[in-house]
């Protein structure tokens, strides 16, 4: 797809569609420990190129068969994995529904692939990838290894790397009593990500000034790159 045909959203992240994710788990091992809760915030872009939250989906997740539950982890996040009041959904149904929602939003934005945005992204990305593989989900919108980490972005933009401190530094309210809920943490992370990206634009950091080798969106126009983009989108 030529740049002139791309939506503003697709131009902003070279065809990537950022989706903000947070997970709550029963431990630190993505292969053995249960995924207990997950939320995903889908973003939108206005006519001025500014990002905001469009909507958020949220699920309590039933531990997969044979999953390990670390007592220290559930003491920390306060989740009772087997409480009927949670309204937990089987893991495969959760992941399929999130993929469906994200794929629809990605297509509407004119993007080619979705990228996870998370605070300490390797953790959330790892658990999501493990759940995708565990449930043999072949058609996923998510890039298998690329992610945008708000820990690094907040450290650069705000001088803070802890989510609560970064939000407060940015003027975003953060209630510690609601922290470690996937829904709450996802939406605060999404607000933080949007604020940093929008502030960068408002400071003149985007769009990039064109150079001899790049267009106004910072894309190098070469036949090799066009071929690589085609392969990536397949």
C-alpha positions in Angstrom: 0.0 0.0 0.0 1.4 3.4 -0.9 1.8 6.0 1.7 -0.7 8.3 -0.1 -3.3 5.7 0.5 -2.6 5.1 4.2 -4.8 6.5 6.9 -3.2 9.0 9.3 -3.3 6.3 12.0 -1.4 3.9 9.7 1.2 6.6 8.8 1.9 7.4 12.5 3.2 3.9 13.4 4.3 2.7 9.9 1.2 0.4 9.6 1.2 -0.8 13.2 -1.9 -0.5 15.4 -1.1 0.0 19.1 -3.3 -1.9 21.6 -2.8 -1.4 25.3 -2.8 -4.6 27.3 -2.5 -5.5 31.0 -2.6 -9.0 32.5 -3.0 -10.3 36.1 -1.5 -13.7 36.6 -0.8 -16.4 39.2 2.9 -16.1 39.0 5.8 -14.9 36.8 6.2 -18.0 34.6 4.2 -17.5 31.3 4.5 -21.2 30.5 3.2 -22.7 33.7 1.4 -20.0 35.7 -2.3 -19.1 35.1 -3.5 -16.1 33.3 -6.2 -14.8 35.6 -7.3 -11.4 34.1 -6.7 -9.4 31.0 -7.9 -6.1 29.5 -7.2 -4.4 26.2 -7.8 -0.8 25.3 -8.3 0.0 21.7 -7.3 3.5 20.6 -8.6 6.0 18.1 -7.1 9.1 16.4 -8.9 12.3 15.8 -8.6 14.7 12.8 -5.6 16.4 14.4 -3.7 13.2 14.8 -4.3 12.9 18.6 -4.8 9.6 20.3 -7.4 8.6 22.9 -9.0 5.5 24.2 -11.9 4.3 22.0 -13.0 1.4 24.2 -11.7 -1.3 26.5 -12.6 -5.0 26.7 -12.0 -6.9 30.0 -12.2 -10.5 31.1 -11.7 -12.6 34.1 -10.0 -15.8 32.9 -10.4 -19.4 34.1 -7.0 -21.0 34.9 -6.1 -23.4 32.1 -5.9 -27.1 32.9 -2.9 -27.9 35.0 -2.0 -24.3 35.6 0.3 -23.4 38.5 -1.1 -21.0 41.1 1.6 -19.2 43.2 0.1 -18.2 46.6 2.3 -15.1 46.8 1.0 -13.9 43.5 -2.7 -14.1 44.4 -2.0 -12.7 47.8 -0.5 -9.7 46.0 -3.2 -9.1 43.4 -6.1 -10.2 45.6 -7.7 -12.5 43.0 -9.4 -15.8 44.1 -8.9 -17.8 40.9 -11.8 -20.2 41.7 -14.4 -17.8 43.0 -17.7 -18.2 41.1 -18.3 -14.5 41.6 -15.5 -13.7 39.2 -17.6 -14.7 36.2 -14.4 -16.1 34.6 -14.4 -17.2 31.0 -12.3 -20.1 29.5 -9.0 -18.9 28.3 -9.4 -19.9 24.6 -12.7 -17.9 24.4 -11.1 -14.8 26.0 -8.1 -14.8 23.6 -10.3 -15.4 20.5 -12.6 -12.5 21.5 -9.7 -10.1 22.1 -8.2 -11.1 18.7 -11.6 -10.5 17.1 -12.0 -7.1 18.7 -8.5 -6.0 17.9 -8.6 -7.2 14.3 -11.8 -5.3 13.6 -10.3 -2.0 15.1 -7.0 -2.6 13.2 -8.8 -2.9 9.9 -10.9 0.2 10.5 -7.7 2.1 11.2 -6.2 0.9 8.0 -3.3 -0.8 9.8 -1.5 -4.0 8.9 -0.6 -5.4 12.3 -1.3 -4.8 15.9 1.4 -4.1 18.5 1.1 -4.5 22.2 1.5 -1.4 24.4 2.1 -2.3 28.1 4.0 -1.2 31.2 7.0 -3.5 31.4 5.7 -4.9 28.1 7.8 -8.1 28.0 5.8 -9.5 30.9 2.3 -8.9 29.4 3.4 -9.7 25.9 4.9 -13.0 27.1 1.7 -14.1 28.8 -0.4 -13.2 25.9 1.8 -15.0 23.4 1.8 -18.1 25.7 -2.0 -18.1 25.8 -2.2 -17.7 22.0 0.2 -20.7 21.5 -1.4 -22.8 24.3 -4.8 -22.5 22.6 -3.5 -23.1 19.1 -4.8 -19.8 17.8 -3.3 -19.4 14.3 -4.9 -16.1 13.2 -3.8 -13.4 15.6 -3.5 -9.7 14.8 -0.6 -9.2 17.2 3.0 -8.9 16.2 4.9 -11.8 17.8 7.7 -9.8 19.3 7.4 -6.0 18.6 6.0 -4.0 21.6 5.8 -0.4 22.8 6.8 -0.2 26.5 5.4 2.7 28.5 8.1 2.1 31.1 10.8 3.3 28.7 8.6 6.1 27.2 7.7 7.4 30.7 11.3 7.3 31.8 12.2 9.4 28.8 9.3 11.8 28.9 8.5 12.1 32.6 11.5 10.8 34.5 9.4 8.1 36.1 9.2 4.4 35.4 6.7 3.2 38.0 3.2 3.4 36.5 1.6 5.2 39.4 4.4 7.8 39.7 4.5 8.3 35.9 0.7 8.9 35.8 0.9 11.4 38.6 3.8 13.2 37.0 1.7 13.4 33.8 -1.3 14.8 35.8 -3.3 11.5 35.4 -5.2 10.5 38.6 -4.0 7.1 39.9 -5.8 5.3 42.8 -3.5 2.8 44.4 -6.5 1.0 45.9 -7.6 0.1 42.4 -4.2 -0.9 41.1 -3.4 -4.5 40.1 -6.8 -4.7 38.4 -6.2 -5.4 34.7 -9.0 -3.1 33.7 -7.8 -0.2 35.8 -4.1 -0.6 35.0 -4.9 -0.9 31.3 -6.8 2.3 31.1 -4.3 4.2 33.1 -1.5 2.9 30.9 -3.5 3.8 27.8 -4.0 7.3 29.1 -0.3 7.6 29.8 0.7 6.3 26.3 -1.7 8.7 24.6 -0.5 11.6 26.6 3.2 10.9 25.7 2.5 10.4 22.0 0.3 13.5 21.8 2.7 15.6 23.7 5.5 14.6 21.3 3.3 15.8 18.4 2.4 19.1 20.2 6.1 19.8 20.8 6.8 19.5 17.1 8.3 16.0 17.1 5.8 14.6 14.6 5.5 14.5 11.7 9.1 14.3 10.9 10.6 16.9 8.5 11.3 15.2 5.2 14.9 14.5 4.2 16.5 13.5 0.8 15.9 9.8 1.6 12.6 10.0 3.5 9.1 11.2 3.0 7.2 13.4 5.5 6.5 10.3 7.6 10.1 9.2 8.0 9.7 6.3 5.6 12.6 5.5 3.3 11.3 4.8 -0.1 13.1 1.9 -1.6 12.0 -1.2 -3.6 13.6 -3.4 -1.0 11.6 -1.9 1.8 8.4 -2.1 -0.2 9.0 -5.8 -0.7 9.7 -6.3 3.0 6.5 -4.5 4.0 4.5 -6.8 1.6 6.0 -9.9 3.2 5.3 -8.6 6.7 1.7 -8.0 6.0 1.1 -11.4 4.5 
